[in-house]
Amino acid sequence: MSKTNIIEKFESFAEHWSPRLIAECNGQHVRIAKVQGEFIWHTHEDADELFMVVKGHLTIRLRAGDVTLNENELFVVPRGVEHMPVAEQECWIMLFEPADTLNTGDQRSERTVTKIERI
């Protein structure tokens, strides 16, 4: 058992939209990612997805209206809700989701990460 310094983990990589695994808890992954620009519209049919902003600002576009998150704010996208994360400038986010959740949900693209690197 050891503690995790989240900032050190973020500082260990530079890629955008490439989530990293930093912890596991009860079948859930705690992932971090640096994001910038638009992601893709997608949904997770069987899982809620929790977004927490560590640094910067993130907009989660929903068909029903946008949700803007600032540092130290979080939002849970309910399962089955189509969404598209957007960050005008680099943003550091933490995600909590079931271990088998693909980052692109029901969509497959060049941004789909099938193997999450543990750091």
Secondary structure as UniProt FT lines:
FT   HELIX           6..10
FT   TURN            11..12
FT   STRAND          20..25
FT   TURN            26..27
FT   STRAND          28..38
FT   TURN            45..46
FT   STRAND          49..55
FT   STRAND          58..62
FT   TURN            63..64
FT   STRAND          67..69
FT   TURN            71..72
FT   STRAND          74..77
FT   TURN            79..80
FT   STRAND          83..98
FT   TURN            99..100
FT   TURN            103..106
FT   TURN            110..111
FT   STRAND          117..118
//
